[in-house]
Amino acid sequence: MKVSKTATYRIIGFFCVALLSACDQQISLPQYWLCQGQSTQQVYDQHSVLLEKYTGDDPMMLERFGQKMYQFLSPAYSGEYHICPESSPSHTLLLKSGSCDVRSESPKDSRVPRRSASFDVKTGDLTIGELRTVANKSIISEGQYRCEYRGNSFSFNDFNHVQN
């Protein structure tokens, strides 16, 4: 049985489309959110007396890739966060630096910052916090942000603006 060139090209085309479709489903692109809001950092001595307080409204960029969320632009919260499996409902993500497993954390080493956040993907509401100890001082950072989804890419022009 002889197959025509047209039929051969159709078969090759079909397999190419099927292969490309399968590859396209395997490609995972990062997702970005640009966040605006307020953050506060308070420094306490060993007797819980407030020593210093700082506030800020710098923008924050979130990047979700796989089961991790990365935060950059805001120095107080910069870093990698794991998306915890117990995130529920599915549009609310629970984020933690280090491990999501509470038992694996070392509460004895207070020098290591403990960061956590809750991010509602539908509304863009982000609540983020950090607790750390440096030289017998406790540093507590808290932030409330509203984030806007930017898709799979972003422009540096979104946050490279002159600060007052």
Helices and strands as residue ranges (DSSP letters): H 5-26, E 31-44, E 50-56, E 60-65, E 68-72, G 75-77, E 79-83, E 92-96, G 102-104, E 114-120, E 125-134, E 137-151, G 156-158
